[in-house]
Amino acid sequence: MVFNSIAVVRRSNCKVIDLFSGCRELSKEVEKTFKNSTIRVRQESCGNLWKENPCLSLLENAYFTVWEEELIDIPKGDHFQVTADLNTDFRIGRHEMAQKIVRYFRGLGFPVCRDFVGRIEIWIPKDEGDSILYNRYTLKPYYKDITDGWQIDVSHSGESRCSKKTLYEVDLDDHGFEVIAGTEVLRRKNLKQRHFQKYSGGCPIVNRYTKKVLKLTEPRCYDRNKYVTKMNKIKNFISTYLVTPGFQDALDINILNNGALIPVKPEDVFMVDFKAKNLLYGDGYVGALPRNEFAQHGPYAQPKSFKYFFVSLDSSQSNVARIRLYNIFQNGIDSSKLSDKDIIEKGTGNRYRRLSEFLNQPLSWVKNLSLAYKSYDTALQELQSHLMDNSRFIPGTNYIAIIISEIHKDFQDPKLHELYYRMKELLMKSKITSQVIYAPNIDNKDFKYFIPNIAAAITGKQYGMPWGLESLSQKNDMIVGIGASKQLGRKPYLGTAFCFDKKGQFREFDCCQAEDTEALGTSLKKALWQFCNQYGNPDRLIIHYYKKLRKDEGEQIEMMLKQNGLQCPVFVVNMVTAVNDDLIAFDTSKNDFMPISGTYVHLRDTQFLLYNNERYTENGKGDILFPIKLTITSANTSNEGYIMKEDAIDIITQVYQFCRLYWKSVKMQNVPITIAYPELVAQYVPHFNDEDLPEFGKHNLWML
């Protein structure tokens, strides 16, 4: 196995660098730019620097600029030229190397920007007629990480397309799009006068809005060999742009081994317990591939019996779609005919496995319960009136609404985009879960593959389990998942999920605004009380968190435990999908470079890469899934973040198994439901009229 990283050595450790004393009285927006473009150098942590450079004696802090062009308009304080040992003060050394990388590629005329986690992102252009396609590469220097010296992590982070026309040549409102102005990539609202004078405001980057207005085509193709594509692009970038005299001279470094990727040490590669992958189904079958096994072996836990009805627009297209879906679900045939008297057949006649055969129970459709609303403008009002008609719904009965949508999720009209969020909210207030089906998908030749996904989601929504785990790697642990969603123009929200049993079933969800830490704490206290009441005191509290835990947050958790008379180890697991991350491991023994499912690689400290996919043997096949990066820390302030090996193995295995319980699809996923489900909740709730999760939604997998 190899990492996407190259080893480098400095030609000289001691360098002359420029520092300045800071800025004063900056606006909030400018202060953010200043913070993102510089690093603060503190006397308390860089004592040798102050000792060797008396000119700094009157300062407690100084600043080093990484992103120089971004600070052109910001007046700086006094400047100082100082000598620094960049192997001793390696934090400064990392940023000095980053500064030179930015200078070098901007000197070549390439756009360079800071990505959302602070890495250098270089945009390499390719002319495509009416637009320019950019391949984006991220670089990040490290010292004594996976080597004994310096390294530069190299990743291909994706593609972006840019119009050739400038803002002077197009008529665009400021809808939050980005532009390329010279060698900067920045938001439209952050353009300065110099950008308009020199670059006519720059060229807009393609997003949903700009693509529609500028009438740009954006070809899409499915990449079935993502590891191979990424590896090839990384190697090509290294050989073309890094292993060159110009780059090495500019950074005053030598790249070792002609730019060969750094091998993973064999002692850093591990495998979860072989049985951790095993899934159970209704007939007792033990497997590992839901896409092949769910239909044949039935749900591990049957859904509760339910009745279903349709909600759709009263249009010829939707009316036909409703009948076709009814026949597919009930009779296993795509037909628009309800009886022999119907003459015109608008279905395909394709045969399907009936939905009842997936669920292992009869399917009950209620005649005259469906709603065909007259228009999108009146849809919510009609649905509310429909749900308030007590003669239609039997108390104590489980219902599911099949919402037939003619509006694609990427449709631009915000009013129509919001409609189905609001429908879900109204239904939940009436204690009814729902399943949205995009009507044009019924004509998809592969619609038969949609049915198992629909069946799995409905099973979960009706309190069943499509598949379970043969043996969940869990003590008497209380596991909490906290996911986040931040959407343009809306307040960021946190979703929470609390696991209350040994089968991996989630018993409660909640949601709150991201800054409302009091509401989050209240939810956690309530869940802890319920757990203790049902299972006794937890052996461990394990929190799967969307971000790294701050010290003060760890102290708050400890205080909450003490207030409840509990004392147990608390572990926090931060996880991110590593597809575009700074470090990833490729298995060069495989043609597609994807490691076997359950492989995990120790990166640094308590950071690991975990691979969850459908390859269980050396020659096995499966969809290409990238790993997730786990950072496991102890939130107990007494042990300074130390974590025992046994706890790390347990927690990694748990995360692996929670990836396998994703029921929105029969395809395996690489993100655990402890993060994925709360994130889905947090995506929905900001669109609800009340911006709150109805009580029914706290105990139902409505978001699948």
N, C-alpha and C positions, 0 to 999 in steps of 0.2 A: 504494500500500500504506500501511496505517496500523498503528501500535502500539496496544496496549491501555493507553495511558498519557495522562494529561492534564498540561498545563503549568500551573504555579502560580507566584506571586510573593509573597514575604513583604512585608507592609506595613511591617515594621521588622526590621532584621537583629539588632540588639542586644536581648537578652532577659535577664530575671532568671530564673535556674533554681535548683532545689534540689539540692544534693549532700549526701552524708553520708560519713562516714569508714570505713564498713564494719562487718562483724559478726565475732564470734569464736566459736570452739568450737561450730560447727554440725555436726549429724549429716550423714551422707553424703547422705541423701534431701533434707534441708532445704538443704544446700549446693547441690544440683542446682537446686532451685527458685530459690534466690537468684541463681545464675549465669544462669538463663534469664530472670529478671525484671529484671535490671539490666545496665548497661554499666559497665565500668571506665574511668575517665578518668585517664590517666597524665601526670605532669608532663613527662616527656621528650618526649612528642608534642604536648602542649598548653601549651607554654611561655608563650604570650601570656595564657592564662587565669590561670596562676599569677602572672604579672607584674602583671596588672590587678586581681587579688584577693588582697591580702596575707594574708587570713584562711586561705589554703590553704598558707602557707609551710612549715608543719611537716609537711605530708603529701607523700608520693610518689605516692599514688593516692587517688582519691575515686570515689564511685559515684553513678550517676544511675538512678533508678527509672523503668522504662517500664510495668511491670505492677504497679500499686500494690496492688490488691486481693489479689493472690497473696501479698504480703509482710506482710499485716496482722498475722499471728501471729509474725513474726520481729523481735526487738528490734534496732534499728539503732544505729549509732554516732552521733557528734556531727553535727549538721546545719549546713549553710552555705548562705546565699543569696549567689549570685555572679552577676555580669554577664558574658555571653558574646556574642561576635560569631558568630552561627550560620552565616554564610557563610564565615568564616575557619575556624572549628572545625566544618566541615560534618558530621563524624561525629556530634558532639553534636547538631547541627541536625537530622539525620535522626531521631534517637531522641527529640528534643524534639517533633518533629512527630508521631511515632508515639505518644508518651505522650498527646498531646492528642486524637488519633484514638480511642484506647482510652477515654479519659475521656468523650468526646462520645457515642459509641455506647452505652456502658454507662449514661450518663445518660439515654438514650432507652429503656433497659430491655432492650436486645438483648444476648444472650450474645456475648461476644468472647473469643477465645483466641489463643494463639500456635501457629501450625502447625509442622510438623516441621522446617522450615528457618528459622523465626524470623519469618515474616511475620504481620501482623495478620489474623485471620480473623473476619469479622463474620457472625453467623447471623441471617438475616431470616425471621421465622416466618410460616406460613400454616396456619390451622386446618383440619384434615381429619377432623373427627368424633372418633374414638377416639384420634387422635394429632395431632402437630403436625409439619408438613413444614418444614424449614429449608433455604433456599438460602444457601450459604456463599460469601462474597466475600472475597478477600484484597486488602489494600492495602499498598503498600510505597513510602515516599518515597525519592527519589534526588536528588543534586545534581550538575549538569554531567555527565550521562550521555549521553542522546540529545538533550539540549537544552543551551543555554548557561546555564540556571538550574535551578530546582527543578521536579520532576515527581512525580506519584504514579501508580505502576503499579496498575491495577485489573484483577482477574481473577475470573471465576466458577469456583470450585474444586470445585463439586459440590453434592449434596443429602444431607441426613441427616434421619432421622425420629426423633421422640422421643415416648415415652408421656406421656399426661397424668397418669398416676398417679405418686405419689411412692413412695420406697422404703418408707415406712411402710404403704403400701397394697398392696404386692406382696411376694411371697416369692421372693427371688432370692439365690442364692449369689454370692459374689464370683468371677466368671469373667473378670475383666479388662475388663468393660464400662465405658463412660463415662457420666457423668450431667451434666445441666444443673442447676446450683444457682444460682438468681438470674441473674447475668450472667457466671458462670464456667462453663467446660466443663472437667471434670477427671475423672480416673480414680476409680472407686469406692473404691479403697484409699486415696486421698489426701483423702477427705472429713474435715473437722474437726468439732469439736463445734458450732461456730457454723453450719455448714451444716445440721446436723440441727435445731438450735433455730429457725433462721429459715426454712428451706425444706423441713423434714421429710426431709432427706437429698437432695433434688433428684429429678428425673425421669430414668429410664434412657433412654439412646439405643439405638436398635434396632440389634442385630447378630444373628448367627445364633442365639446363645443366648437373648437377651432376646425376640426375635421369637417363638421357639418357646414359651417359658414364658408370655409375656403374650398369646399367640394374636393377634398383630397382623398385619394384612395389609399387604403392601408391593408395590403395583402396579409392574410392570416394563414398560417400553416401549422399543423400539429407536429411537434418535434417528438418523435418516438425514441430518440437516443440523446436525452438531455445531458447525461454525464459525458458522452463522447463529444457532443457539440461544445460543452463548456471546457472540457480538457483541450480540445483542438484550438479553440479560440485563445485560451490562456497561453498555450505553448507558442502559438503564432505571435501573440502580442509580445511575449518575452523575447523571442528571437528577432522580431522586427524592430522593437523600440527600446528594449532594455539591455540586451547583450550587444551593445554598440559602444565604440569609443566615446561618442558624444555624450551619452547618458552617464557613463561611468566617470568621465572627466568632470561633468557638471556637478555630480554628487561627491566627487573625490573618493570613489569606492572602487573595489574590484569585485565583480560577480564571480562566485566560485563555481567550479564544475560546469562551466560554460552554460550556466542557467538551468541545469537539471533540477527537477523538483525534489524537495527534501523528503527522504524516505521516512515512513512511520516506524518507530522502534517496535519490534515484535512484542516487547513486554508491556506496551501501552494499548494492545488490542485485546479485547475481552468479548465474551458471549454471554447473554442472559441464559438462565436455565432453559433447557430444551423444551420443557413442558409449558413454559410461559406463553408459548404461541397457541396452545391448544384451546379450541372453542367447542362448546357443547350445543347440541340442537335438541329438538323436541323428542326425537326417537332414541336419544342416548348416544347418537353418533358423535365421535370426537374428530374434529377436522381443523382446518386452518384457513380455508378459502371460501368465505361467504358467497361470493359471486357464483361459485359452482355448487355449493352445498345447501344454501338456505332453502331454495325451491324444493329440493329433494327430501330434506330431512325435517323441515318444519320449524316453527319458532320454539326456542328453548322454553319460554314461558308464554302461553297463549295470551293474546290480548283479551281484555274484557269484551263481552258481546256489546255490539253497538249498532245503531241505525245511521244511515248516511243519506244526505240530500245534496242537491246541486245549487250553486249560486252562480248566475251568469247573466250577461247582457241579453236582453230580448232582441236578438238579431238572427237572421237566417243562418249565419255562420256558427254562432254560439249554440243555437237550438239544435243544429245538426251535430255539433261536437258533443253536446250533452247526451243525445241518443246513442252516438257511437261509443262514448265512454261507458254508458250504462250497459250496452251489449258486450263490450270488452270485459268489464268487471263481472257481470252476472253470467254471461253465456260463453265467453271466450271467443267471440268473433267480432271483427270490426264491421258493423253494419249500421246503417241509418234507418233500417226498417223495424218497426215495432210489431207489425203483423203482416200477414200475407196480402192485406189490402193495400199496403203502401207500395206504390209502383216504382218510384224512382229510388235507385240505390246509390248513395253517395259515399258509402264506406268502401274499403279496399277488399273486404272479404277475408282478410288475413286471420289466421287462427292464433289464439293466445291461450296461455294457461290462465284459468279463471282466478280472480283475486281470492276467492274462498279457499282455493287449493293451496295458496301460499299461507293463509292465516290459519288453516286447519279448523275452520268453523264456518257455519252458514253466513251468507252475506245478506243483510236486510236493508233494502231500499224502501223508503216511505213514500207512497204515492201522494201527490198533491202537497208535499212538504217543501219541494224545491222552489227557489225564487228566481224569476227572470225579471230583472229590473229594467225600467224603460230607458234610462239614459245614465251616463256617467255622473251627470250633475245631480241626479236624484237617487243614486245608488245607495248611499249611506242612510238617507232618510227612509227609503223603502225597506232596507235590511233591518233597521231598528224597529220599524212598525211590524215587520214580519216576525221578529224575535219576541215582540211583546204580546203577540197573539197567543194567549195561554191555551187556546183550544188545539193548537197545532202540536205542542211539545208535551210529552208525558214526564212528569216529575220523576227524578231518580233514574232516568234513562240516559245512557251515554250516546251522544251524537257526534258525528263528524261532518263538517261541511266541505264538500269538494268544490272549490272556487275555480271556475274555468275563466282563464284570463286571455284576452286578446292583446294585452299590452305587454311587450317585452320589458324585462327588468332594466334594460339600458335606454328605454324610451325617454326622450328629453323633457316632455311636458311634465313639470313638477306636480301639477294637480292630479294627473292620472297616475303618476309614479307613487303618490302618497295613498291612492285609493285602497290598495290591497293591504297596506299596513293598518289602515283604519278599520277595514273589514275584519281583520284578525282581532283587533282590539275589541270591537263590538261583540264578536262571537264569544271571546273569552269572558266578557262581562256577563254573558248568558251561560257560562260554563260549557261552552262548545269549542272543541278544537277544530282545526281546519287543515286542508291540504290544497295547495295551489297547483294547478296544472296549466301550463301554457298551451292554448288550443292548437297552434300550428305544429306542436310536437306530435300530435296524433297522426299527422301525415308523414312523419319521419319514418323511413324504411326500417329504422332500428328501434321503433317504439316498444317492441317486445322486450328490449333490455331496460326500458324505463319501468316496466311493471314490477320487477323485483325490488327496485328502489322505493317505489310507492308503497309496496307491501311492507317493507322493512320499517319505513317511516310511520305508517299507520299502526303497526304493531307496537312501536315505542310510544306513540301518542295515546294509544288505548291501554297503557299500563302493562303491556307485555314486554318480552325480551326476544328479539329476533334470534339472537345467539348470546350465549354467556361464556364465562371463563371456566375451564376445567378446575383450575386452582388459582385463585387470586392471591398474589404474593403480598399478604397484608396481615399484620398483627391486629390488635384492637386499636387501629389507627383511625383518627378522625382526619379525613382528607377534604380540604377546601380548595375549590378552584376559583380564581379571580381573573376574568378576561376584560379587555377594554375595547372600546370603539370610539374613534374620533372621526367625524364626518364633516366635510366642508360646510361651513355656515351653521353648524350645530354644536351645542355644548358636548364635551366628551363625557361618556358614561362608562361605568363599571358594571359588569354583570358578575354575579356570584353563584356558585353551585356547591351544595353541601352533600357529601356522600355519607349515608347513614347505615349501609349494610355491607355484608361481606361479598356481595355479588357484583359490586360495581354500580348498583342502581343509585341514581340521584333522587333524593326525596324532596329537595326544595331549591328553588331559584329565587334570586332577588336582583334588583337593579337600582342604582343610585347615580347621581351626578358624581363625576370623578373627584371633585373637590369636597364632597360631603363625607368626610372621614367619620363623622359621628354616626351617620346612617349605616356605613359599612361596619363600624364597630358594634352597633346594636344588633345587626344581622348575625354577626359572628358570635356574640354572646348568646343569642337565642338558640342558634344551632348547637353551640357547645352544651347548653343546658339540656336540650332535647337528646343529644348524643349520650350524655352522662345518665340521663333518666332511662334510656333504653338499653345501653350497653355497658354502663359503668364508666369509670374514669378512663380516658384514652391513654394508651401506652405512649403514643406520639401524636403530636399535631403537625400535619404535613400540609403546607400551603403551596399550591401551584399558582405562581404569580406571574402576571403579564410583564412585570419589570423587576429589576433588582431591588431588594429590600434595603431601605435606608436604616441607619442605626436607630434613629428616633422611632421608626415604625416597629422595629424589633422590641424596643423598650415598652411601647404601648401594648404589644401582644403579651409580653411577660406580665405587665401590670394587670391586664384583663384576666389572665390565668390566676394570679394571686388573689384577685378580688373574688374569684369563684372557688377559692380554696384548692386550686389544682397546681401541681408542679410536674411537668413532663417535658421531655425534649421537644423543641420546636424547630422544624426544618422548613426552609423556603426554597422552592425550586423555580428558578426563572428559566423560561424556554422560548426560543425563537426558531423559526424555520430557517435552516442554514443554507438554503439555495443560493442566496446572494450574500452570505456572510463572509467574514474575512478569512476563515480557515475551514477547509473541508478535506476529507480523505477520500481518495479514489483507489479502488481495488484493481490494480493493473493486471491481476491474473484473470480478470473477466473481460470479455469482449466489450461489454457495455460499461465497465468500471464500477458497477453497483455492488456493494458488499452484501453478504447474506443477511437476511432479516435477523435482528437480535444482536448484531455486532455493535459494540460500542467502543469508542476510542477515547483514551484519556488525553486531553489537550494540555491543560495547565491548571495548577492548583486543584480546584474542585469543579472544573469545566470538562464536559464530555460531549462527544458527538454520538447520537443514538440513531441507528438505522432501523426503520420499521417498514417493511415492504412484504411482498409475497414470494420472495426467493428464499426457499428453505433448504435447498441443497446446492452443491457447487455448480451444477449445470441447470438449476431451476430457472424458470422464466417468470416474469411479473412486470406490472407497470413500473415505470421508473419513478421512484420517490426519493427525494433528497432527505438527508438526516435532519434532526432537530438538535440544536445546541442547548445543553442543560448546564446551568450553573447552580450548584447545590450549596447552600450556606446554612449554618446554624444560627437561629435567631436568639439563642440564649446568650446573653451578654457575658456570662461568667466564663465561657470557654473560648471566647475570642474567635468564634466562627469555626472552630475545629469540628470535624465530622469523622466518625469512625468508618473504616472500610466496609464493615457489615451493613451499616446504615446506608451508605452510598449505593451498594449493590441492591439492597431492598428497594430503595427509592427509584433507581433506574429501571428495575424490573416492573415496578408499579406503573411508571410512566409508559413503558412499552405496552403493558396490558391495557391501560386506559386508551391508548391509540386504537386498540382492536375492538373497542365497544362503540364505535361511531356508527350510528344507525340511520343516518340520512341517505346512505348509499350502501350497496353491497360490496363496493370497492374498498380496499384497505386504505386508511388515511395515515398520514405521518404526524398528525397533531393530536394530542390526547384530548378526550372529551372534557376533561377538567378545565381546559382553556378554550376549546372550540365551542362548547355549548354556551358558557357565559358570554363569550364574544358575540355569538349570534343574538343572544338576549339583548346585549348592549347595542347592537346594530339596529334592532327593531324599536326599542322603547322610545328613543328620541323622536320618532315619527308618530307616536301615539298622541291623541288629542290631549290626554291628561299628563303625558310624559311620565307615566307611572305604570308599573306592571300590575295588572289586575290579579286579585288573589288566586283565581283559578290558574293563571299562568305560572304561579310559583310552585305548582305541584304537577305540572304536565309538560311533556316534551313537545309543546306546540310549535317550537321554532324549527323542528326538523323539516 
